Amino acid sequence: MLPGQTVEIGTGEPVEASSSAGIVSATAPDRWRWQAPSTPRIYPVWLAGADDTVLVRAAVLVPYREMRRGVLHGYRIGAYPRSRHGDPAYARPAGFIEVTEANRSIGVSPHFRLEQFVCKSGAVYPKYLVLQPRLIEKLERLLDEVNREGLRAETFHVMSAYRTPRYNRAIGNSTTFTRHQYGDAADIFIDRDPEDGRMDDLDADRRLT
């Protein structure tokens, strides 16, 4: 969410919500409202129920409007095209998650870390990222299916997730509206035996297919 924006959190059961930043207020026993702080960062929000406590990571975005000529705080992103035929799915992102040396290894779900989704462009932090929750949810469901099939993978190797428009052009991709630019696409493979950055031979035919 953007700085100062408010999000509703529904749990389906009574909980106590708390955070080290922002304003937390109850709207019902199982519904809470969290107003984001003004400083972009990833903040913890704890939801404590009768049996356990869940940590939610809330990303307060650096607004898109802070970008100047395709550069955001020194990081080269490039220009986003205007929305495709007015389709909101192709609208310019509202903002970007700031990824730093300090926060890059934090979990964004049980089996995936923030740094797995950053653009391959540039070696210096901070970097900036667009990441949609629906992508993480899809990856977790796929990983669950993989494990049910007996492959026992802890995570996927994410070969490519977010791409800045500048990087997308640099690698020769002519797709102006690739979903990688909008934070809901990832190229993945299983890399567990051994973990070497290469696709595993899952069907044991001695070919990486």
Salt bridges, closest charged atoms under 4 A:
GLU8 OE2 - ARG33 NH2 2.87
GLU66 OE1 - HIS73 NE2 2.96
GLU101 OE1 - ARG104 NE 3.60
GLU115 OE1 - ARG104 NE 3.61
GLU115 OE2 - ARG113 NE 2.96
GLU140 OE1 - HIS111 ND1 2.84
ASP144 OD2 - ARG148 NH1 2.33
GLU145 OE1 - ARG148 NH2 2.31
ASP184 OD2 - ARG134 NH2 2.91
ASP184 OD2 - ARG179 NH2 2.95
ASP187 OD2 - ARG163 NH2 3.25
ASP187 OD1 - HIS180 NE2 3.57
ASP205 OD2 - ARG207 NH2 3.40
